[in-house]
């Protein structure tokens, strides 16, 4: 063994010996963790954690809740169950639904079997209400998982727990509130399954409860859901009437929640009016976007930390014990640091000599790595150049299409309308029979105007330019759906973005839909679009024949290569999940390019 190795071994043994914990001390530290707390102290701690949760500081609330969970387990079962529910709710709010389900189910099992708790607290603790709240959270969690993963088992679990809430007959306001939320969730559940009769039934039950409690805000939200059912069924007159009724209920409510509801109601009302060819729709659409922009400017958007379910009570215990251990080690560290200080100096000198030898070797390695990096950079420049050339071609095509569309719509259509007016005026100059050539000319002009409108819409969607992505996608789905394929859309709370950005996103989606129509042989397709944390999340799926991804990607030319280049230039992400006979799922994530604000002087 070399001399330097012996020195390192000696140092290691000294450090280990000095830092070994005293067994007796460790036992005492473990026992000190289980401090008996009074009921009033536990209640105060739960109230404090709940306030932190309400402030959306989920990471801090979760850490405190795990500590309280352990303290209350044997001291106060009521606090234990309420803390368990709060932990599950934190996971629910941070979209960790499977983690939250564990805590809600633990509560349900405990509340149903803990007879001692029910007997001891029958006058102060409504365990049935907490049971109902856990049932509702379980149903909502499985509902979210069903919407995300499309699995039958989640559908069955969703209905099972929602029905558990409905089975309670208590007329207390808290129970009625839970039922109203359940009815509202069931309505959304059946809308997604296209069972509009059941959806209408449950949303009316929800509205009835809110009306009996004179809760105008939630009543307006329910009316918005009811109107949306009629909007989907294309009963636009009834949808318009109900949207206006909902807006009337909250017209004087300026709370943050009411303002959000108004924005949504105005947006959907504008679409219904557009379909009725009532072009006051543009006015309501601007109101909606004005509200959304104001909310975006005034809201403080916090970044919620992701916390894993593995952070359990045992982890909290370990952290507490570790803090105690660190205090002990700090005292020991002063002693042995002085003792081995001289030894460290000697080792440092030896290390410097060894480092010099290693440095010579590393210089040779760095030279080789530099050559490799230079080669990789050249390849990257080549690849980036190819992508930029392809995107420049696409940008030029999009710009040209937009310019042609605007010219056709604004200039040529206006000229044809003017010619038609002149012919109409000429008809009045004839006292007798009007020459047939005038009728034929007007018919030709009318046909030409329609052709130009259709061509303009084909080049750049007029619905996209007027209303934005949400309604342009609805229009695309309506246009391409037929007896052989049904295309559905699910668009979240999107806004108006920078116009060229909207056109690029629309063209990407249109290219994917064209591929589905040409090649997939699918019967159903779904376009999902949502915004989160400054990004657009796009998911397009179909139940068609799928394809071999490796073979398609190797092909040259337009198609997927063109789309991939476009997404790269937009600094986005692009993933395809497919296989022969297994359908296709396409996922795209794009950083949002915001609409430029106009400062008025």
TAFEN-V730648 format. One record per residue. N is the residue number from 0. RES is the residue in three letters. SS is DSSP state (hx for helix, st for strand, lp for the rest). PHI is phi as a letter, one per 20 degrees, with the letter a starting at -180 (NA if undefined). Layout:
N:RES:SS:PHI, N:RES:SS:PHI
//
This chain:
0:UNK:lp:NA, 1:UNK:lp:f, 2:UNK:hx:f, 3:UNK:hx:f, 4:UNK:hx:f, 5:UNK:hx:f, 6:UNK:hx:f, 7:UNK:hx:f, 8:UNK:hx:f, 9:UNK:hx:f, 10:UNK:hx:f, 11:UNK:hx:f, 12:UNK:hx:f, 13:UNK:hx:f, 14:UNK:hx:f, 15:UNK:hx:f, 16:UNK:hx:f, 17:UNK:hx:f, 18:UNK:hx:e, 19:UNK:lp:f, 20:UNK:lp:f, 21:UNK:lp:f, 22:UNK:hx:g, 23:UNK:hx:f, 24:UNK:hx:f, 25:UNK:hx:f, 26:UNK:hx:f, 27:UNK:hx:f, 28:UNK:hx:f, 29:UNK:hx:f, 30:UNK:hx:f, 31:UNK:hx:f, 32:UNK:hx:f, 33:UNK:lp:e, 34:UNK:lp:e, 35:UNK:lp:f, 36:UNK:lp:d, 37:UNK:lp:f, 38:UNK:hx:f, 39:UNK:hx:f, 40:UNK:hx:f, 41:UNK:hx:f, 42:UNK:hx:f, 43:UNK:hx:f, 44:UNK:hx:f, 45:UNK:hx:f, 46:UNK:hx:f, 47:UNK:hx:f, 48:UNK:hx:f, 49:UNK:hx:f, 50:UNK:hx:f, 51:UNK:hx:f, 52:UNK:hx:f, 53:UNK:hx:f, 54:UNK:lp:f, 55:UNK:lp:m, 56:UNK:lp:e, 57:UNK:hx:f, 58:UNK:hx:f, 59:UNK:hx:f, 60:UNK:hx:f, 61:UNK:hx:f, 62:UNK:hx:f, 63:UNK:hx:f, 64:UNK:hx:f, 65:UNK:hx:f, 66:UNK:hx:f, 67:UNK:hx:f, 68:UNK:hx:g, 69:UNK:hx:f, 70:UNK:hx:f, 71:UNK:hx:e, 72:UNK:lp:g, 73:UNK:lp:d, 74:UNK:lp:e, 75:UNK:lp:b, 76:UNK:hx:f, 77:UNK:hx:f, 78:UNK:hx:f, 79:UNK:hx:g, 80:UNK:hx:f, 81:UNK:hx:f, 82:UNK:hx:f, 83:UNK:hx:g, 84:UNK:hx:f, 85:UNK:hx:f, 86:UNK:hx:f, 87:UNK:hx:g, 88:UNK:hx:f, 89:UNK:hx:f, 90:UNK:hx:f, 91:UNK:hx:f, 92:UNK:hx:f, 93:UNK:lp:e, 94:UNK:lp:m, 95:UNK:lp:e, 96:UNK:hx:f, 97:UNK:hx:f, 98:UNK:hx:f, 99:UNK:hx:f, 100:UNK:hx:g, 101:UNK:hx:g, 102:UNK:hx:f, 103:UNK:hx:f, 104:UNK:hx:f, 105:UNK:hx:g, 106:UNK:hx:f, 107:UNK:hx:f, 108:UNK:hx:f, 109:UNK:hx:f, 110:UNK:hx:f, 111:UNK:hx:f, 112:UNK:hx:d, 113:UNK:lp:e, 114:UNK:hx:f, 115:UNK:hx:f, 116:UNK:hx:f, 117:UNK:hx:f, 118:UNK:hx:f, 119:UNK:hx:f, 120:UNK:lp:c, 121:UNK:lp:f, 122:UNK:lp:e, 123:UNK:lp:c, 124:UNK:lp:c, 125:UNK:lp:e, 126:UNK:hx:f, 127:UNK:hx:f, 128:UNK:hx:f, 129:UNK:hx:f, 130:UNK:hx:f, 131:UNK:hx:f, 132:UNK:hx:f, 133:UNK:hx:f, 134:UNK:hx:g, 135:UNK:hx:f, 136:UNK:hx:f, 137:UNK:hx:f, 138:UNK:hx:f, 139:UNK:hx:f, 140:UNK:hx:f, 141:UNK:hx:f, 142:UNK:hx:f, 143:UNK:hx:f, 144:UNK:hx:f, 145:UNK:hx:f, 146:UNK:hx:f, 147:UNK:hx:e, 148:UNK:hx:d, 149:UNK:lp:l, 150:UNK:lp:d, 151:UNK:hx:f, 152:UNK:hx:f, 153:UNK:hx:f, 154:UNK:hx:f, 155:UNK:hx:f, 156:UNK:hx:f, 157:UNK:hx:g, 158:UNK:hx:f, 159:UNK:hx:f, 160:UNK:hx:f, 161:UNK:hx:f, 162:UNK:hx:f, 163:UNK:hx:f, 164:UNK:hx:f, 165:UNK:hx:f, 166:UNK:lp:f, 167:UNK:lp:f, 168:UNK:lp:d, 169:UNK:lp:f, 170:UNK:lp:e, 171:UNK:lp:f, 172:UNK:hx:g, 173:UNK:hx:f, 174:UNK:hx:f, 175:UNK:hx:f, 176:UNK:hx:f, 177:UNK:hx:f, 178:UNK:hx:f, 179:UNK:hx:f, 180:UNK:hx:f, 181:UNK:hx:f, 182:UNK:hx:g, 183:UNK:hx:f, 184:UNK:hx:f, 185:UNK:hx:f, 186:UNK:hx:f, 187:UNK:hx:f, 188:UNK:hx:g, 189:UNK:hx:f, 190:UNK:hx:f, 191:UNK:hx:f, 192:UNK:lp:e, 193:UNK:lp:m, 194:UNK:lp:d, 195:UNK:hx:f, 196:UNK:hx:f, 197:UNK:hx:f, 198:UNK:hx:g, 199:UNK:hx:f, 200:UNK:hx:g, 201:UNK:hx:f, 202:UNK:hx:f, 203:UNK:hx:f, 204:UNK:hx:f, 205:UNK:hx:f, 206:UNK:hx:f, 207:UNK:hx:f, 208:UNK:hx:f, 209:UNK:hx:f, 210:UNK:hx:f, 211:UNK:hx:f, 212:UNK:lp:e, 213:UNK:lp:l, 214:UNK:lp:e, 215:UNK:hx:f, 216:UNK:hx:f, 217:UNK:hx:f, 218:UNK:hx:f, 219:UNK:hx:f, 220:UNK:hx:f, 221:UNK:hx:f, 222:UNK:hx:f, 223:UNK:hx:f, 224:UNK:hx:f, 225:UNK:hx:f, 226:UNK:hx:f, 227:UNK:hx:f, 228:UNK:hx:f, 229:UNK:hx:f, 230:UNK:hx:f, 231:UNK:hx:f, 232:UNK:lp:f, 233:UNK:lp:m, 234:UNK:lp:e, 235:UNK:hx:f, 236:UNK:hx:f, 237:UNK:hx:f, 238:UNK:hx:f, 239:UNK:hx:f, 240:UNK:hx:f, 241:UNK:hx:f, 242:UNK:hx:g, 243:UNK:hx:f, 244:UNK:hx:f, 245:UNK:hx:f, 246:UNK:hx:f, 247:UNK:hx:f, 248:UNK:hx:f, 249:UNK:lp:d, 250:UNK:lp:f, 251:UNK:lp:d, 252:UNK:lp:e, 253:UNK:lp:d, 254:UNK:lp:f, 255:UNK:hx:g, 256:UNK:hx:f, 257:UNK:hx:f, 258:UNK:hx:f, 259:UNK:hx:f, 260:UNK:hx:f, 261:UNK:hx:f, 262:UNK:hx:g, 263:UNK:hx:f, 264:UNK:hx:f, 265:UNK:hx:f, 266:UNK:hx:f, 267:UNK:hx:f, 268:UNK:hx:f, 269:UNK:hx:f, 270:UNK:hx:f, 271:UNK:hx:f, 272:UNK:hx:f, 273:UNK:hx:f, 274:UNK:hx:f, 275:UNK:lp:e, 276:UNK:lp:m, 277:UNK:lp:e, 278:UNK:lp:e, 279:UNK:lp:f, 280:UNK:hx:g, 281:UNK:hx:g, 282:UNK:hx:f, 283:UNK:hx:f, 284:UNK:hx:f, 285:UNK:hx:f, 286:UNK:hx:g, 287:UNK:hx:f, 288:UNK:hx:f, 289:UNK:hx:f, 290:UNK:hx:f, 291:UNK:hx:f, 292:UNK:hx:f, 293:UNK:hx:f, 294:UNK:hx:f, 295:UNK:hx:f, 296:UNK:hx:f, 297:UNK:hx:e, 298:UNK:lp:f, 299:UNK:lp:d, 300:UNK:lp:e, 301:UNK:lp:e, 302:UNK:lp:e, 303:UNK:lp:e, 304:UNK:lp:f, 305:UNK:lp:e, 306:UNK:lp:c, 307:UNK:lp:e, 308:UNK:lp:f, 309:UNK:lp:f, 310:UNK:lp:f, 311:UNK:lp:d, 312:UNK:hx:f, 313:UNK:hx:g, 314:UNK:hx:f, 315:UNK:hx:f, 316:UNK:hx:g, 317:UNK:hx:f, 318:UNK:hx:f, 319:UNK:hx:f, 320:UNK:hx:f, 321:UNK:hx:f, 322:UNK:hx:f, 323:UNK:hx:f, 324:UNK:hx:f, 325:UNK:hx:f, 326:UNK:hx:f, 327:UNK:hx:f, 328:UNK:hx:f, 329:UNK:hx:f, 330:UNK:hx:f, 331:UNK:hx:f, 332:UNK:hx:f, 333:UNK:hx:f, 334:UNK:hx:f, 335:UNK:hx:f, 336:UNK:hx:f, 337:UNK:hx:f, 338:UNK:hx:f, 339:UNK:hx:d, 340:UNK:hx:g, 341:UNK:hx:f, 342:UNK:hx:f, 343:UNK:hx:f, 344:UNK:hx:f, 345:UNK:hx:f, 346:UNK:hx:f, 347:UNK:hx:f, 348:UNK:hx:f, 349:UNK:hx:f, 350:UNK:hx:f, 351:UNK:hx:f, 352:UNK:hx:f, 353:UNK:hx:f, 354:UNK:hx:f, 355:UNK:hx:f, 356:UNK:hx:f, 357:UNK:hx:f, 358:UNK:hx:f, 359:UNK:hx:f, 360:UNK:hx:f, 361:UNK:hx:f, 362:UNK:hx:f, 363:UNK:hx:f, 364:UNK:hx:f, 365:UNK:hx:f, 366:UNK:hx:f, 367:UNK:hx:f, 368:UNK:hx:f, 369:UNK:hx:f, 370:UNK:hx:f, 371:UNK:hx:f, 372:UNK:hx:f, 373:UNK:hx:f, 374:UNK:hx:f, 375:UNK:hx:f, 376:UNK:hx:f, 377:UNK:hx:f, 378:UNK:hx:f, 379:UNK:hx:f, 380:UNK:hx:f, 381:UNK:hx:f, 382:UNK:hx:f, 383:UNK:hx:f, 384:UNK:hx:f, 385:UNK:hx:f, 386:UNK:hx:f, 387:UNK:hx:f, 388:UNK:hx:f, 389:UNK:hx:f, 390:UNK:hx:f, 391:UNK:hx:f, 392:UNK:hx:f, 393:UNK:hx:f, 394:UNK:hx:g, 395:UNK:hx:f, 396:UNK:hx:f, 397:UNK:hx:f, 398:UNK:hx:f, 399:UNK:hx:f, 400:UNK:hx:f, 401:UNK:hx:f, 402:UNK:hx:f, 403:UNK:hx:f, 404:UNK:hx:f, 405:UNK:hx:f, 406:UNK:hx:f, 407:UNK:hx:f, 408:UNK:hx:f, 409:UNK:hx:e, 410:UNK:hx:d, 411:UNK:hx:f, 412:UNK:hx:f, 413:UNK:hx:f, 414:UNK:hx:f, 415:UNK:hx:f, 416:UNK:hx:f, 417:UNK:hx:f, 418:UNK:hx:f, 419:UNK:hx:f, 420:UNK:hx:f, 421:UNK:hx:f, 422:UNK:hx:f, 423:UNK:hx:f, 424:UNK:hx:f, 425:UNK:hx:f, 426:UNK:hx:g, 427:UNK:lp:f, 428:UNK:lp:f, 429:UNK:lp:e, 430:UNK:lp:e, 431:UNK:lp:d, 432:UNK:lp:f, 433:UNK:lp:e, 434:UNK:lp:g, 435:UNK:hx:f, 436:UNK:hx:f, 437:UNK:hx:f, 438:UNK:hx:g, 439:UNK:hx:f, 440:UNK:hx:f, 441:UNK:hx:f, 442:UNK:hx:f, 443:UNK:hx:f, 444:UNK:hx:f, 445:UNK:hx:f, 446:UNK:hx:f, 447:UNK:hx:f, 448:UNK:hx:f, 449:UNK:hx:f, 450:UNK:hx:f, 451:UNK:hx:f, 452:UNK:hx:f, 453:UNK:hx:f, 454:UNK:hx:f, 455:UNK:hx:f, 456:UNK:hx:f, 457:UNK:hx:f, 458:UNK:hx:f, 459:UNK:lp:b, 460:UNK:lp:f, 461:UNK:hx:f, 462:UNK:hx:f, 463:UNK:hx:f, 464:UNK:hx:f, 465:UNK:hx:e, 466:UNK:hx:d, 467:UNK:lp:n, 468:UNK:hx:f, 469:UNK:hx:g, 470:UNK:hx:e, 471:UNK:hx:f, 472:UNK:hx:f, 473:UNK:hx:f, 474:UNK:hx:f, 475:UNK:hx:f, 476:UNK:hx:f, 477:UNK:hx:f, 478:UNK:hx:f, 479:UNK:hx:e, 480:UNK:lp:f, 481:UNK:lp:b, 482:UNK:lp:f, 483:UNK:lp:e, 484:UNK:lp:b, 485:UNK:st:d, 486:UNK:st:d, 487:UNK:st:d, 488:UNK:st:c, 489:UNK:st:c, 490:UNK:st:d, 491:UNK:lp:f, 492:UNK:lp:f, 493:UNK:lp:e, 494:UNK:lp:c, 495:UNK:lp:e, 496:UNK:st:d, 497:UNK:lp:g, 498:UNK:hx:f, 499:UNK:hx:f, 500:UNK:hx:f, 501:UNK:hx:f, 502:UNK:hx:f, 503:UNK:hx:f, 504:UNK:hx:f, 505:UNK:hx:f, 506:UNK:hx:f, 507:UNK:hx:f, 508:UNK:hx:f, 509:UNK:hx:f, 510:UNK:hx:f, 511:UNK:hx:f, 512:UNK:hx:f, 513:UNK:hx:f, 514:UNK:hx:f, 515:UNK:hx:f, 516:UNK:hx:f, 517:UNK:hx:f, 518:UNK:hx:c, 519:UNK:hx:e, 520:UNK:lp:l, 521:UNK:lp:e, 522:UNK:lp:d, 523:UNK:st:c, 524:UNK:st:b, 525:UNK:st:c, 526:UNK:st:d, 527:UNK:st:d, 528:UNK:st:c, 529:UNK:st:b, 530:UNK:st:d, 531:UNK:st:b, 532:UNK:lp:l, 533:UNK:lp:m, 534:UNK:st:c, 535:UNK:st:e, 536:UNK:st:d, 537:UNK:st:d, 538:UNK:st:c, 539:UNK:st:d, 540:UNK:st:c, 541:UNK:st:b, 542:UNK:lp:d, 543:UNK:lp:e, 544:UNK:lp:f, 545:UNK:lp:m, 546:UNK:lp:a, 547:UNK:lp:e, 548:UNK:hx:f, 549:UNK:hx:f, 550:UNK:hx:f, 551:UNK:hx:f, 552:UNK:hx:f, 553:UNK:hx:f, 554:UNK:lp:f, 555:UNK:lp:e, 556:UNK:lp:o, 557:UNK:lp:e, 558:UNK:lp:n, 559:UNK:hx:f, 560:UNK:hx:f, 561:UNK:hx:f, 562:UNK:hx:f, 563:UNK:hx:f, 564:UNK:hx:f, 565:UNK:hx:f, 566:UNK:hx:f, 567:UNK:hx:f, 568:UNK:hx:f, 569:UNK:lp:e, 570:UNK:lp:l, 571:UNK:lp:d, 572:UNK:st:c, 573:UNK:st:b, 574:UNK:st:c, 575:UNK:st:c, 576:UNK:st:d, 577:UNK:st:b, 578:UNK:lp:a, 579:UNK:lp:g, 580:UNK:lp:m, 581:UNK:lp:c, 582:UNK:lp:m, 583:UNK:st:b, 584:UNK:st:c, 585:UNK:st:d, 586:UNK:st:c, 587:UNK:st:c, 588:UNK:st:c, 589:UNK:st:c, 590:UNK:st:f, 591:UNK:lp:f, 592:UNK:lp:d, 593:UNK:st:f, 594:UNK:lp:f, 595:UNK:lp:f, 596:UNK:lp:e, 597:UNK:lp:d, 598:UNK:lp:e, 599:UNK:lp:e, 600:UNK:lp:e
//
